[in-house]
């Protein structure tokens, strides 16, 4: 971090004052950052305990409290505490933004089955029930069952996202990084299904407030309020704030880290920089994508080292990152190594060579040619140089945006490889797809917002706001590396890119609304256009988001999962699932949740009916009821010789937001899942 902001200028004429900017911490910032830190520490403590098989809510709370006390003592002893100010305007804006977000975000989706969120939720309940991230699987015991069916897509998966970690030890693991399910486990322990469902909206609410505070610090209260309202009403944000996957937690942690950096830059207080580093490391425990932010921080550190601009805040940031990053590496390359490498993340030796090598080169250059670094610094402080580089940045961004929007016509469809067969990725239409949610005028305003940052006198805090989006949008726009189905595809852009683009839009509109009068140039036309743009975007965003208030994605799934398990009448049953190739397959939808959430035992049936396979479970689990779960309500004739008795017949009408590829999803559909439970006749004694 720089020792001072390069060429910081006072607020532009007409811009609202920023009383909480220099040398002070506002009450809103203190409360929201403290709340976020508490959530991060609880998640981290829960994960650490679950990874050693010792998770309980009480232990997680105690460990998080000890960590919070230790951090508080360090911050206190660091000295240089900024004064705490109560800014009524800021509090009013926060209350308004929070109210809008709460109306749109709560309640979260009661989503207990299917896709990644269903796996996160099921794993969370299993952690709360058993206290560990890895789970024992009695079906892998060959003395019970000689061979168990695996998914046709992956020979190491018992069910989607449930991977065999050690067949000989009978241990399975859920495929993803485990910070989010560890935090969900605490929410479930504390508040049951209500707490579980509403944790994601809470994280989304705090993330929106953090973005509001960060923009308010750099560009004023009006621009901050615009950023908060635009983000809170955007359909992508609303969807992810109700959808129990890890993106909203990642957005929360990244936004808090960004605010910590900005506070450290503007107040000179060191601990917020340490907090930023710590939270960035915690975010790496949530998603492998966060490694990109860590590499960006390393690149900034190298640049500061070369130019001689490192100070105590940079070292505090590095120290905070050093506290949590080793745990991130342990999870990424030990407990979740297969998942890490499957996401095309470089292996640890390669990564360490890049990080250590970059830092070493920066240090060597600093020592070998110190005058060059100082000369570069002096050049960057010149207004003419800043304007030239700013023009280049805006020009490249404009060119890339144009190329992105024209890409489908210039280069045609893009295909990827899906288990040996080509599949349309829609990577060529990334910006077009994002424009359905942000609008083409929104992208134009974002470019204007970038110009206002790049072409004005440079400020470190302003660049900190926009740099992550500036670096990551081209990368994700080129290749999203995620299923092309909407709304699934959009989650890739939520942690960094969506809030970043909204911030740039707010900067442009805020500048227009505070446009100062100049000789011969009345300000009202610019202000009028800015006001119309703000109203247009808020109406469009809210119009897209409001229908979601009446939708409950996969609503009723928890109740159906419990109903299936109740067929065992309080005992641990063995549920054998018939697999089909349909999009909403009953086995893939409910097999894992019945196992992880309800403590039953699940296994797939062979693709070709095999009564002997079923009998192996009857023999391997004597005294435990064995059930076949088959599609439809007719008796499965291939297994009729097993003495089947109908235990239940279920028709679950699953609410699903329509999956689309070439237009914005705007309505829900109801998907009927009809299936039956058949109890297998037990073997006679002896």
C-alpha positions, 0 to 999 in steps of 0.5 A: 500500500502506498504511503499516501494517496497520489495526488488526492484532490478534494471532492468535485464541486457539488459532490456531497461531503464525506465526513467519515473519510479522512482520519475517522471510522464511522459507526456504520462501518464499525458495526457492519465490519464487526458483523462480517468479521464475526461471521467470517470467524464463526465460519472459519472456526466451524470449518477447522473443528469439522475438519478434525471431526470435533464440530459443535456450535458451542465449540465453534462460537467459543473458538470464534470468540477467542479469535475475535478477542485476540484480534481485538487486543492486537488492534488495540495495542497497535495504537493510532485508533481513529476517532469514531463518528456517528454520521446520521446521513450515512446511517439513514442511507444504510437503513434505506438500502438495508430495508430494500435489500431485506424486502427482496432477499428474505426469506431465502429459498428453502432449497434442500435438494439438487445441484450444488446448493443442495449438496452444500445444504445437505453437507451442512446438516450432516456436519451439524449431525455428525461433527465432521466434514468427511463422513463414513459410508457403510456401503463401501464396506465390502464385507457388507456389499461386495460392489456398489454402483457409482454414477455413470458420469464419474466412477468415484462418485456415489451420487453427484457431488458425493465423492469416494475419498477412501474406499478402503476406509469407507470414507466419502467427502462432499466435493466442494470447499467446505467453509460455506457448509461449515457456516450453514451448519452453525446456522442450522444448529442455531436456528433450524431450517429457518436459520439455514434458509436465511443465512444467505440473505443475511450475507447478501444484506451485509454485502450490499451494505459494505459496497454502499459504505466503500463507495460512500467513502470514496465518492460520497453519500449520494454515489454510495446510496446509488450503488447500494440501491442498484445492487440490492435491486439487481436480479442477479444479486437478489437471486444469489442472495436467496440461493444457498450457494457459496457466491454470496459468502464470497461476495461478503468477504471480498467486499469487507476486505475491499472496505478494509483496504479503503479505510486503511488507505484513508485513515492511515490506521493499520489494523483494517489492512490486516483485517482485509488480508485475513478476510481475503484468506478466509474467502479462499476457503470458500471458493477457489476463484478467490485465488485470483484476488490473492494473486492480484494482491500479490501483484499490487504488492510487487508494484509497491515494493518496486516503487518503494511505496510499501509501508506498515499497512502493506505488512499488516495486510500480508500478516492478516493474509498469512494467518488464514492463507495456510489453511486455504492451501491445506484445504485446496491441496490436501482435503479438496485437492481433486476438486481444486485441480478439477477447476483448473487451478494450478498445483501448489508448487507452480503457484508457489513459484509464481508468488515467491518468484514475483515477490523475489523479482520485485525485491531484487529490482528494488535493491538493484535499481532503486532509482528506477522505482523512484523514477517510475513513482515520480512519473506516475504522479505527473498529471500528464502521465496519469491522463495518458495511462487513463486514456489507454485503460479506457480505450482498451476497456471500450475496445474489449466491450465492443469486441465482447458484444460483437463476439458472436458475429465475429467468431461464432459459437464456442464449444467446450468438452463435456466428458468427451462430447462437445457442448455449447458454452455460450462464452461468445455471448457473455456480455450479451447475457450479462446485459439482460440483467445490467442493460446495455445502457448500464454497460455504457455508464460503467465505461463512463464510470471507469473514465471518471476514475482513470482520467481524473487525478488518481486516487488509490482508494478509487482504483482499489474499488475498480481494479478487481472488476477491471482485471477479472471481467475480461477473464470471466467474459472470455471463458466462464468455465461454468454450465451455460444454463441460466440462472446457474451461469450467472452465479460466476459473476456475482462475487466480484463482477456484478458489484464492481459493474454496479459501482462503476454505474453508480460513479457515472450517475453520481457524477452526473447528478452532482455536475457543477455549473460552468460558464456557458454550460448549464448543469441541468441537462447533465443532471436530468440525464443522470436522473433519468438513467438512475430511474431507468435502471432502478425500475428495470432492476426492480421489475426483474427482481420483484417476481422472485419474491413470490418464488421458492426455488425447490420449495417443499424439498425439505419436507419431501426428504423427511417424508422419504426417510419416514418410511423407515419408521425411525430406523436407519433404512437402506434406500436404493434409487433407480437412476434415469437420464432426465434433467430432474432425476429423482435419484440425483435429486433426493438420494444424497439429501436422504442420506446426508440430511436424514442419516439414512443410507442411499445407493444407486441401483444398477442401470440394468436391473439386478435383483441379486444386487438388491439382495446383497444389501438385504444380507449386508444390513440385516434387520434394517429395512431396504427400499427401492425408490423407482420412478412412477407409481407402477410396480418395478416388474424386474424386481417383483420377485423380491416380495415388494410392498409399497411403502409410499407413493409421492408426487412432488411438484418442484418449483423451478425458475425456468432454465433458459439459454438465449433469453433472460429467465423471467418466470417459474415452472412446476416440475412434477416428480412422481416416484414410489417407495417399495420395501423389500421383503427381508430374508428369512431367519437362518 
